[in-house]
């Protein structure tokens, strides 16, 4: 399969990390989103939404949306709990990540890293909501090792992508001891080098 993605995107890295962790063979096709490479007619044939990541399978079928991709690729692995309710709790975090975490933490990071904004130029509401997301994670992770229980799951893959880079979006993780502990354990579980 081919993964069309941008290695600066946490959503794309989720797919790469999963494939590396599960030893799934793939070819990475680098897409520069800032140069408009997701807007070409060729790319739009793969994903009419014009977003990365997109996976193209050997039979020509394509799949977009990072959490849908990792959910599909991880079927049958230990990253999806065998218990149906635990798997549903994992999915709960996957949906929450895209609606309550990524739109704030990832967007602030994008504005600082790619658009050159300073932390003082960020939308205060986005910053507030980003900290609200981190506070929810802190509260939950103070009671459990990983997001969906005592073993790493796709919930951890999904939320690690931008949480470990939150500082690049102006978010300070001091005072979030459980989140910091989880970042280290999730990186270790996935075989990732700690982020700097």
mmCIF file of the C-alpha atoms, coordinates in Angstrom:
data_MODEL
# 
_entry.id   MODEL 
# 
loop_
_atom_site.group_PDB 
_atom_site.id 
_atom_site.type_symbol 
_atom_site.label_atom_id 
_atom_site.label_alt_id 
_atom_site.label_comp_id 
_atom_site.label_asym_id 
_atom_site.label_entity_id 
_atom_site.label_seq_id 
_atom_site.pdbx_PDB_ins_code 
_atom_site.Cartn_x 
_atom_site.Cartn_y 
_atom_site.Cartn_z 
_atom_site.occupancy 
_atom_site.B_iso_or_equiv 
_atom_site.pdbx_formal_charge 
_atom_site.auth_seq_id 
_atom_site.auth_comp_id 
_atom_site.auth_asym_id 
_atom_site.auth_atom_id 
_atom_site.pdbx_PDB_model_num 
ATOM 1   C CA . UNK A 1 1   ? 0.000   0.000  0.000  1.00 0.00 ? 1   UNK A CA 1 
ATOM 2   C CA . UNK A 1 2   ? 0.961   3.641  -0.362 1.00 0.00 ? 2   UNK A CA 1 
ATOM 3   C CA . UNK A 1 3   ? 0.529   6.238  2.349  1.00 0.00 ? 3   UNK A CA 1 
ATOM 4   C CA . UNK A 1 4   ? 0.161   9.765  1.033  1.00 0.00 ? 4   UNK A CA 1 
ATOM 5   C CA . UNK A 1 5   ? 1.098   12.063 3.860  1.00 0.00 ? 5   UNK A CA 1 
ATOM 6   C CA . UNK A 1 6   ? 3.053   14.934 5.325  1.00 0.00 ? 6   UNK A CA 1 
ATOM 7   C CA . UNK A 1 7   ? 5.547   13.910 8.025  1.00 0.00 ? 7   UNK A CA 1 
ATOM 8   C CA . UNK A 1 8   ? 4.913   17.204 9.814  1.00 0.00 ? 8   UNK A CA 1 
ATOM 9   C CA . UNK A 1 9   ? 1.276   16.220 10.343 1.00 0.00 ? 9   UNK A CA 1 
ATOM 10  C CA . UNK A 1 10  ? 0.329   14.348 13.485 1.00 0.00 ? 10  UNK A CA 1 
ATOM 11  C CA . UNK A 1 11  ? -2.648  12.852 11.667 1.00 0.00 ? 11  UNK A CA 1 
ATOM 12  C CA . UNK A 1 12  ? -0.299  11.387 9.062  1.00 0.00 ? 12  UNK A CA 1 
ATOM 13  C CA . UNK A 1 13  ? 2.197   10.207 11.664 1.00 0.00 ? 13  UNK A CA 1 
ATOM 14  C CA . UNK A 1 14  ? -0.535  8.165  13.377 1.00 0.00 ? 14  UNK A CA 1 
ATOM 15  C CA . UNK A 1 15  ? -0.761  6.009  10.265 1.00 0.00 ? 15  UNK A CA 1 
ATOM 16  C CA . UNK A 1 16  ? 3.011   5.721  9.878  1.00 0.00 ? 16  UNK A CA 1 
ATOM 17  C CA . UNK A 1 17  ? 3.511   4.815  13.542 1.00 0.00 ? 17  UNK A CA 1 
ATOM 18  C CA . UNK A 1 18  ? 0.820   2.169  13.375 1.00 0.00 ? 18  UNK A CA 1 
ATOM 19  C CA . UNK A 1 19  ? 2.270   0.571  10.252 1.00 0.00 ? 19  UNK A CA 1 
ATOM 20  C CA . UNK A 1 20  ? 5.760   0.605  11.757 1.00 0.00 ? 20  UNK A CA 1 
ATOM 21  C CA . UNK A 1 21  ? 4.503   -0.826 15.059 1.00 0.00 ? 21  UNK A CA 1 
ATOM 22  C CA . UNK A 1 22  ? 2.580   -3.628 13.343 1.00 0.00 ? 22  UNK A CA 1 
ATOM 23  C CA . UNK A 1 23  ? 5.282   -4.166 10.682 1.00 0.00 ? 23  UNK A CA 1 
ATOM 24  C CA . UNK A 1 24  ? 2.818   -3.485 7.870  1.00 0.00 ? 24  UNK A CA 1 
ATOM 25  C CA . UNK A 1 25  ? 4.652   -2.854 4.594  1.00 0.00 ? 25  UNK A CA 1 
ATOM 26  C CA . UNK A 1 26  ? 4.015   0.469  2.892  1.00 0.00 ? 26  UNK A CA 1 
ATOM 27  C CA . UNK A 1 27  ? 5.514   3.060  0.601  1.00 0.00 ? 27  UNK A CA 1 
ATOM 28  C CA . UNK A 1 28  ? 5.447   6.610  1.928  1.00 0.00 ? 28  UNK A CA 1 
ATOM 29  C CA . UNK A 1 29  ? 4.559   9.272  -0.644 1.00 0.00 ? 29  UNK A CA 1 
ATOM 30  C CA . UNK A 1 30  ? 5.444   12.681 0.743  1.00 0.00 ? 30  UNK A CA 1 
ATOM 31  C CA . UNK A 1 31  ? 2.815   15.362 0.126  1.00 0.00 ? 31  UNK A CA 1 
ATOM 32  C CA . UNK A 1 32  ? 3.600   19.007 0.828  1.00 0.00 ? 32  UNK A CA 1 
ATOM 33  C CA . UNK A 1 33  ? 0.310   20.484 1.944  1.00 0.00 ? 33  UNK A CA 1 
ATOM 34  C CA . UNK A 1 34  ? 1.690   24.037 2.067  1.00 0.00 ? 34  UNK A CA 1 
ATOM 35  C CA . UNK A 1 35  ? 2.570   23.823 -1.627 1.00 0.00 ? 35  UNK A CA 1 
ATOM 36  C CA . UNK A 1 36  ? -0.999  22.819 -2.502 1.00 0.00 ? 36  UNK A CA 1 
ATOM 37  C CA . UNK A 1 37  ? -0.150  19.225 -3.374 1.00 0.00 ? 37  UNK A CA 1 
ATOM 38  C CA . UNK A 1 38  ? -3.459  18.045 -1.870 1.00 0.00 ? 38  UNK A CA 1 
ATOM 39  C CA . UNK A 1 39  ? -5.339  20.194 -4.391 1.00 0.00 ? 39  UNK A CA 1 
ATOM 40  C CA . UNK A 1 40  ? -4.017  18.668 -7.603 1.00 0.00 ? 40  UNK A CA 1 
ATOM 41  C CA . UNK A 1 41  ? -6.463  16.734 -9.806 1.00 0.00 ? 41  UNK A CA 1 
ATOM 42  C CA . UNK A 1 42  ? -4.358  13.590 -9.297 1.00 0.00 ? 42  UNK A CA 1 
ATOM 43  C CA . UNK A 1 43  ? -4.531  13.854 -5.516 1.00 0.00 ? 43  UNK A CA 1 
ATOM 44  C CA . UNK A 1 44  ? -8.235  14.759 -5.487 1.00 0.00 ? 44  UNK A CA 1 
ATOM 45  C CA . UNK A 1 45  ? -8.958  11.491 -7.306 1.00 0.00 ? 45  UNK A CA 1 
ATOM 46  C CA . UNK A 1 46  ? -7.647  9.706  -4.204 1.00 0.00 ? 46  UNK A CA 1 
ATOM 47  C CA . UNK A 1 47  ? -9.418  11.955 -1.699 1.00 0.00 ? 47  UNK A CA 1 
ATOM 48  C CA . UNK A 1 48  ? -11.924 14.530 -2.919 1.00 0.00 ? 48  UNK A CA 1 
ATOM 49  C CA . UNK A 1 49  ? -11.687 16.279 0.473  1.00 0.00 ? 49  UNK A CA 1 
ATOM 50  C CA . UNK A 1 50  ? -8.113  17.269 -0.407 1.00 0.00 ? 50  UNK A CA 1 
ATOM 51  C CA . UNK A 1 51  ? -6.629  16.125 2.897  1.00 0.00 ? 51  UNK A CA 1 
ATOM 52  C CA . UNK A 1 52  ? -3.847  13.858 4.066  1.00 0.00 ? 52  UNK A CA 1 
ATOM 53  C CA . UNK A 1 53  ? -3.386  11.128 5.074  1.00 0.00 ? 53  UNK A CA 1 
ATOM 54  C CA . UNK A 1 54  ? -4.760  8.893  2.365  1.00 0.00 ? 54  UNK A CA 1 
ATOM 55  C CA . UNK A 1 55  ? -3.931  5.215  1.989  1.00 0.00 ? 55  UNK A CA 1 
ATOM 56  C CA . UNK A 1 56  ? -4.078  3.614  -1.443 1.00 0.00 ? 56  UNK A CA 1 
ATOM 57  C CA . UNK A 1 57  ? -4.242  -0.156 -1.350 1.00 0.00 ? 57  UNK A CA 1 
ATOM 58  C CA . UNK A 1 58  ? -2.767  -2.463 -3.968 1.00 0.00 ? 58  UNK A CA 1 
ATOM 59  C CA . UNK A 1 59  ? -6.234  -3.059 -5.451 1.00 0.00 ? 59  UNK A CA 1 
ATOM 60  C CA . UNK A 1 60  ? -6.700  0.691  -6.036 1.00 0.00 ? 60  UNK A CA 1 
ATOM 61  C CA . UNK A 1 61  ? -9.142  1.343  -3.194 1.00 0.00 ? 61  UNK A CA 1 
ATOM 62  C CA . UNK A 1 62  ? -8.405  4.388  -1.040 1.00 0.00 ? 62  UNK A CA 1 
ATOM 63  C CA . UNK A 1 63  ? -9.174  5.289  2.549  1.00 0.00 ? 63  UNK A CA 1 
ATOM 64  C CA . UNK A 1 64  ? -8.908  8.716  4.181  1.00 0.00 ? 64  UNK A CA 1 
ATOM 65  C CA . UNK A 1 65  ? -9.266  10.171 7.683  1.00 0.00 ? 65  UNK A CA 1 
ATOM 66  C CA . UNK A 1 66  ? -6.499  9.169  10.052 1.00 0.00 ? 66  UNK A CA 1 
ATOM 67  C CA . UNK A 1 67  ? -8.632  7.486  12.697 1.00 0.00 ? 67  UNK A CA 1 
ATOM 68  C CA . UNK A 1 68  ? -10.607 5.495  10.115 1.00 0.00 ? 68  UNK A CA 1 
ATOM 69  C CA . UNK A 1 69  ? -7.320  4.375  8.568  1.00 0.00 ? 69  UNK A CA 1 
ATOM 70  C CA . UNK A 1 70  ? -5.732  3.250  11.817 1.00 0.00 ? 70  UNK A CA 1 
ATOM 71  C CA . UNK A 1 71  ? -8.973  1.559  12.906 1.00 0.00 ? 71  UNK A CA 1 
ATOM 72  C CA . UNK A 1 72  ? -8.979  -0.432 9.656  1.00 0.00 ? 72  UNK A CA 1 
ATOM 73  C CA . UNK A 1 73  ? -5.280  -1.296 9.600  1.00 0.00 ? 73  UNK A CA 1 
ATOM 74  C CA . UNK A 1 74  ? -5.175  -2.374 13.253 1.00 0.00 ? 74  UNK A CA 1 
ATOM 75  C CA . UNK A 1 75  ? -8.065  -4.850 13.052 1.00 0.00 ? 75  UNK A CA 1 
ATOM 76  C CA . UNK A 1 76  ? -7.084  -8.091 14.756 1.00 0.00 ? 76  UNK A CA 1 
ATOM 77  C CA . UNK A 1 77  ? -4.141  -6.487 16.589 1.00 0.00 ? 77  UNK A CA 1 
ATOM 78  C CA . UNK A 1 78  ? -3.647  -5.937 20.297 1.00 0.00 ? 78  UNK A CA 1 
ATOM 79  C CA . UNK A 1 79  ? -4.182  -2.192 19.755 1.00 0.00 ? 79  UNK A CA 1 
ATOM 80  C CA . UNK A 1 80  ? -7.942  -2.791 19.580 1.00 0.00 ? 80  UNK A CA 1 
ATOM 81  C CA . UNK A 1 81  ? -9.305  -4.254 22.822 1.00 0.00 ? 81  UNK A CA 1 
ATOM 82  C CA . UNK A 1 82  ? -10.937 -7.667 22.451 1.00 0.00 ? 82  UNK A CA 1 
ATOM 83  C CA . UNK A 1 83  ? -13.719 -6.691 24.862 1.00 0.00 ? 83  UNK A CA 1 
ATOM 84  C CA . UNK A 1 84  ? -16.484 -4.912 22.918 1.00 0.00 ? 84  UNK A CA 1 
ATOM 85  C CA . UNK A 1 85  ? -17.104 -2.269 25.582 1.00 0.00 ? 85  UNK A CA 1 
ATOM 86  C CA . UNK A 1 86  ? -13.392 -1.516 25.965 1.00 0.00 ? 86  UNK A CA 1 
ATOM 87  C CA . UNK A 1 87  ? -13.181 -1.184 22.163 1.00 0.00 ? 87  UNK A CA 1 
ATOM 88  C CA . UNK A 1 88  ? -16.109 1.227  22.258 1.00 0.00 ? 88  UNK A CA 1 
ATOM 89  C CA . UNK A 1 89  ? -14.333 3.278  24.951 1.00 0.00 ? 89  UNK A CA 1 
ATOM 90  C CA . UNK A 1 90  ? -11.308 3.388  22.653 1.00 0.00 ? 90  UNK A CA 1 
ATOM 91  C CA . UNK A 1 91  ? -13.562 4.650  19.849 1.00 0.00 ? 91  UNK A CA 1 
ATOM 92  C CA . UNK A 1 92  ? -14.986 7.244  22.225 1.00 0.00 ? 92  UNK A CA 1 
ATOM 93  C CA . UNK A 1 93  ? -11.488 8.703  22.599 1.00 0.00 ? 93  UNK A CA 1 
ATOM 94  C CA . UNK A 1 94  ? -10.893 8.533  18.829 1.00 0.00 ? 94  UNK A CA 1 
ATOM 95  C CA . UNK A 1 95  ? -14.010 10.613 18.144 1.00 0.00 ? 95  UNK A CA 1 
ATOM 96  C CA . UNK A 1 96  ? -13.221 12.981 21.022 1.00 0.00 ? 96  UNK A CA 1 
ATOM 97  C CA . UNK A 1 97  ? -9.701  13.532 19.683 1.00 0.00 ? 97  UNK A CA 1 
ATOM 98  C CA . UNK A 1 98  ? -10.927 14.826 16.339 1.00 0.00 ? 98  UNK A CA 1 
ATOM 99  C CA . UNK A 1 99  ? -13.596 17.092 17.818 1.00 0.00 ? 99  UNK A CA 1 
ATOM 100 C CA . UNK A 1 100 ? -12.230 18.290 21.172 1.00 0.00 ? 100 UNK A CA 1 
ATOM 101 C CA . UNK A 1 101 ? -8.438  18.018 20.969 1.00 0.00 ? 101 UNK A CA 1 
ATOM 102 C CA . UNK A 1 102 ? -7.069  18.281 17.430 1.00 0.00 ? 102 UNK A CA 1 
ATOM 103 C CA . UNK A 1 103 ? -9.026  21.439 16.438 1.00 0.00 ? 103 UNK A CA 1 
ATOM 104 C CA . UNK A 1 104 ? -7.332  23.362 19.245 1.00 0.00 ? 104 UNK A CA 1 
ATOM 105 C CA . UNK A 1 105 ? -3.937  21.866 20.031 1.00 0.00 ? 105 UNK A CA 1 
ATOM 106 C CA . UNK A 1 106 ? -3.055  20.944 16.441 1.00 0.00 ? 106 UNK A CA 1 
ATOM 107 C CA . UNK A 1 107 ? -4.438  24.189 15.004 1.00 0.00 ? 107 UNK A CA 1 
ATOM 108 C CA . UNK A 1 108 ? -2.442  26.318 17.452 1.00 0.00 ? 108 UNK A CA 1 
ATOM 109 C CA . UNK A 1 109 ? 0.664   24.304 16.573 1.00 0.00 ? 109 UNK A CA 1 
ATOM 110 C CA . UNK A 1 110 ? 0.005   24.813 12.855 1.00 0.00 ? 110 UNK A CA 1 
ATOM 111 C CA . UNK A 1 111 ? -0.360  28.552 13.332 1.00 0.00 ? 111 UNK A CA 1 
ATOM 112 C CA . UNK A 1 112 ? 2.880   28.827 15.296 1.00 0.00 ? 112 UNK A CA 1 
ATOM 113 C CA . UNK A 1 113 ? 5.051   26.337 13.381 1.00 0.00 ? 113 UNK A CA 1 
ATOM 114 C CA . UNK A 1 114 ? 3.816   26.910 9.834  1.00 0.00 ? 114 UNK A CA 1 
ATOM 115 C CA . UNK A 1 115 ? 2.344   30.398 9.849  1.00 0.00 ? 115 UNK A CA 1 
ATOM 116 C CA . UNK A 1 116 ? 4.935   31.915 12.194 1.00 0.00 ? 116 UNK A CA 1 
ATOM 117 C CA . UNK A 1 117 ? 2.449   33.311 14.705 1.00 0.00 ? 117 UNK A CA 1 
ATOM 118 C CA . UNK A 1 118 ? 3.566   33.964 18.246 1.00 0.00 ? 118 UNK A CA 1 
ATOM 119 C CA . UNK A 1 119 ? 1.731   32.438 21.199 1.00 0.00 ? 119 UNK A CA 1 
ATOM 120 C CA . UNK A 1 120 ? 0.281   35.877 21.990 1.00 0.00 ? 120 UNK A CA 1 
ATOM 121 C CA . UNK A 1 121 ? -1.299  35.989 18.511 1.00 0.00 ? 121 UNK A CA 1 
ATOM 122 C CA . UNK A 1 122 ? -3.260  32.759 18.970 1.00 0.00 ? 122 UNK A CA 1 
ATOM 123 C CA . UNK A 1 123 ? -7.037  32.785 19.318 1.00 0.00 ? 123 UNK A CA 1 
ATOM 124 C CA . UNK A 1 124 ? -7.619  32.816 23.112 1.00 0.00 ? 124 UNK A CA 1 
ATOM 125 C CA . UNK A 1 125 ? -10.663 30.555 22.726 1.00 0.00 ? 125 UNK A CA 1 
ATOM 126 C CA . UNK A 1 126 ? -8.594  27.898 20.912 1.00 0.00 ? 126 UNK A CA 1 
ATOM 127 C CA . UNK A 1 127 ? -5.947  28.088 23.642 1.00 0.00 ? 127 UNK A CA 1 
ATOM 128 C CA . UNK A 1 128 ? -8.600  27.797 26.373 1.00 0.00 ? 128 UNK A CA 1 
ATOM 129 C CA . UNK A 1 129 ? -10.205 24.794 24.674 1.00 0.00 ? 129 UNK A CA 1 
ATOM 130 C CA . UNK A 1 130 ? -6.791  23.181 24.178 1.00 0.00 ? 130 UNK A CA 1 
ATOM 131 C CA . UNK A 1 131 ? -6.108  23.431 27.892 1.00 0.00 ? 131 UNK A CA 1 
ATOM 132 C CA . UNK A 1 132 ? -9.594  22.065 28.587 1.00 0.00 ? 132 UNK A CA 1 
ATOM 133 C CA . UNK A 1 133 ? -8.699  19.010 26.487 1.00 0.00 ? 133 UNK A CA 1 
ATOM 134 C CA . UNK A 1 134 ? -5.405  18.569 28.329 1.00 0.00 ? 134 UNK A CA 1 
ATOM 135 C CA . UNK A 1 135 ? -7.193  18.878 31.674 1.00 0.00 ? 135 UNK A CA 1 
ATOM 136 C CA . UNK A 1 136 ? -9.643  16.140 30.710 1.00 0.00 ? 136 UNK A CA 1 
ATOM 137 C CA . UNK A 1 137 ? -6.775  13.883 29.704 1.00 0.00 ? 137 UNK A CA 1 
ATOM 138 C CA . UNK A 1 138 ? -4.914  14.679 32.936 1.00 0.00 ? 138 UNK A CA 1 
ATOM 139 C CA . UNK A 1 139 ? -7.936  13.800 35.051 1.00 0.00 ? 139 UNK A CA 1 
ATOM 140 C CA . UNK A 1 140 ? -8.503  10.532 33.201 1.00 0.00 ? 140 UNK A CA 1 
ATOM 141 C CA . UNK A 1 141 ? -4.842  9.480  33.046 1.00 0.00 ? 141 UNK A CA 1 
ATOM 142 C CA . UNK A 1 142 ? -4.448  10.039 36.768 1.00 0.00 ? 142 UNK A CA 1 
ATOM 143 C CA . UNK A 1 143 ? -6.755  7.013  37.160 1.00 0.00 ? 143 UNK A CA 1 
ATOM 144 C CA . UNK A 1 144 ? -5.537  4.713  34.375 1.00 0.00 ? 144 UNK A CA 1 
ATOM 145 C CA . UNK A 1 145 ? -2.255  3.932  32.655 1.00 0.00 ? 145 UNK A CA 1 
ATOM 146 C CA . UNK A 1 146 ? -3.507  4.380  29.077 1.00 0.00 ? 146 UNK A CA 1 
ATOM 147 C CA . UNK A 1 147 ? -6.603  6.056  27.711 1.00 0.00 ? 147 UNK A CA 1 
ATOM 148 C CA . UNK A 1 148 ? -8.710  2.923  27.221 1.00 0.00 ? 148 UNK A CA 1 
ATOM 149 C CA . UNK A 1 149 ? -7.299  0.910  30.123 1.00 0.00 ? 149 UNK A CA 1 
ATOM 150 C CA . UNK A 1 150 ? -4.066  -0.672 31.225 1.00 0.00 ? 150 UNK A CA 1 
ATOM 151 C CA . UNK A 1 151 ? -2.778  -1.491 27.736 1.00 0.00 ? 151 UNK A CA 1 
ATOM 152 C CA . UNK A 1 152 ? -1.981  0.834  24.845 1.00 0.00 ? 152 UNK A CA 1 
ATOM 153 C CA . UNK A 1 153 ? -4.673  1.100  22.181 1.00 0.00 ? 153 UNK A CA 1 
ATOM 154 C CA . UNK A 1 154 ? -5.456  3.157  19.100 1.00 0.00 ? 154 UNK A CA 1 
ATOM 155 C CA . UNK A 1 155 ? -6.743  5.862  21.446 1.00 0.00 ? 155 UNK A CA 1 
ATOM 156 C CA . UNK A 1 156 ? -3.165  6.375  22.590 1.00 0.00 ? 156 UNK A CA 1 
ATOM 157 C CA . UNK A 1 157 ? -1.831  6.381  19.020 1.00 0.00 ? 157 UNK A CA 1 
ATOM 158 C CA . UNK A 1 158 ? -4.384  9.037  18.045 1.00 0.00 ? 158 UNK A CA 1 
ATOM 159 C CA . UNK A 1 159 ? -3.944  11.348 21.008 1.00 0.00 ? 159 UNK A CA 1 
ATOM 160 C CA . UNK A 1 160 ? -0.177  11.014 21.275 1.00 0.00 ? 160 UNK A CA 1 
ATOM 161 C CA . UNK A 1 161 ? 0.327   12.563 17.836 1.00 0.00 ? 161 UNK A CA 1 
ATOM 162 C CA . UNK A 1 162 ? -0.431  16.143 18.834 1.00 0.00 ? 162 UNK A CA 1 
ATOM 163 C CA . UNK A 1 163 ? -0.228  15.947 22.631 1.00 0.00 ? 163 UNK A CA 1 
ATOM 164 C CA . UNK A 1 164 ? 3.495   15.189 22.517 1.00 0.00 ? 164 UNK A CA 1 
ATOM 165 C CA . UNK A 1 165 ? 3.910   18.299 20.308 1.00 0.00 ? 165 UNK A CA 1 
ATOM 166 C CA . UNK A 1 166 ? 1.588   20.549 22.308 1.00 0.00 ? 166 UNK A CA 1 
ATOM 167 C CA . UNK A 1 167 ? 4.517   22.735 23.365 1.00 0.00 ? 167 UNK A CA 1 
ATOM 168 C CA . UNK A 1 168 ? 5.018   23.665 19.702 1.00 0.00 ? 168 UNK A CA 1 
ATOM 169 C CA . UNK A 1 169 ? 1.531   25.192 19.820 1.00 0.00 ? 169 UNK A CA 1 
ATOM 170 C CA . UNK A 1 170 ? 2.243   27.242 22.919 1.00 0.00 ? 170 UNK A CA 1 
ATOM 171 C CA . UNK A 1 171 ? 0.784   24.768 25.422 1.00 0.00 ? 171 UNK A CA 1 
ATOM 172 C CA . UNK A 1 172 ? 2.784   24.163 28.578 1.00 0.00 ? 172 UNK A CA 1 
ATOM 173 C CA . UNK A 1 173 ? 2.567   20.684 30.097 1.00 0.00 ? 173 UNK A CA 1 
ATOM 174 C CA . UNK A 1 174 ? 3.940   21.626 33.497 1.00 0.00 ? 174 UNK A CA 1 
ATOM 175 C CA . UNK A 1 175 ? 1.245   20.698 35.994 1.00 0.00 ? 175 UNK A CA 1 
ATOM 176 C CA . UNK A 1 176 ? 0.067   17.829 33.782 1.00 0.00 ? 176 UNK A CA 1 
ATOM 177 C CA . UNK A 1 177 ? 2.096   15.077 35.426 1.00 0.00 ? 177 UNK A CA 1 
ATOM 178 C CA . UNK A 1 178 ? -0.204  12.241 34.343 1.00 0.00 ? 178 UNK A CA 1 
ATOM 179 C CA . UNK A 1 179 ? -0.164  13.457 30.730 1.00 0.00 ? 179 UNK A CA 1 
ATOM 180 C CA . UNK A 1 180 ? 3.629   13.700 30.787 1.00 0.00 ? 180 UNK A CA 1 
ATOM 181 C CA . UNK A 1 181 ? 3.910   10.199 32.256 1.00 0.00 ? 181 UNK A CA 1 
ATOM 182 C CA . UNK A 1 182 ? 1.508   8.870  29.621 1.00 0.00 ? 182 UNK A CA 1 
ATOM 183 C CA . UNK A 1 183 ? 3.422   10.517 26.757 1.00 0.00 ? 183 UNK A CA 1 
ATOM 184 C CA . UNK A 1 184 ? 6.579   8.678  27.823 1.00 0.00 ? 184 UNK A CA 1 
ATOM 185 C CA . UNK A 1 185 ? 4.816   5.341  28.271 1.00 0.00 ? 185 UNK A CA 1 
ATOM 186 C CA . UNK A 1 186 ? 2.874   5.652  25.013 1.00 0.00 ? 186 UNK A CA 1 
ATOM 187 C CA . UNK A 1 187 ? 6.058   6.525  23.101 1.00 0.00 ? 187 UNK A CA 1 
ATOM 188 C CA . UNK A 1 188 ? 7.739   3.495  24.643 1.00 0.00 ? 188 UNK A CA 1 
ATOM 189 C CA . UNK A 1 189 ? 4.790   1.208  23.848 1.00 0.00 ? 189 UNK A CA 1 
ATOM 190 C CA . UNK A 1 190 ? 4.883   2.326  20.203 1.00 0.00 ? 190 UNK A CA 1 
ATOM 191 C CA . UNK A 1 191 ? 8.673   2.202  19.939 1.00 0.00 ? 191 UNK A CA 1 
ATOM 192 C CA . UNK A 1 192 ? 9.006   5.954  19.329 1.00 0.00 ? 192 UNK A CA 1 
ATOM 193 C CA . UNK A 1 193 ? 11.954  8.088  20.335 1.00 0.00 ? 193 UNK A CA 1 
ATOM 194 C CA . UNK A 1 194 ? 10.976  10.795 22.809 1.00 0.00 ? 194 UNK A CA 1 
ATOM 195 C CA . UNK A 1 195 ? 10.136  14.100 21.163 1.00 0.00 ? 195 UNK A CA 1 
ATOM 196 C CA . UNK A 1 196 ? 12.339  17.087 21.870 1.00 0.00 ? 196 UNK A CA 1 
# 
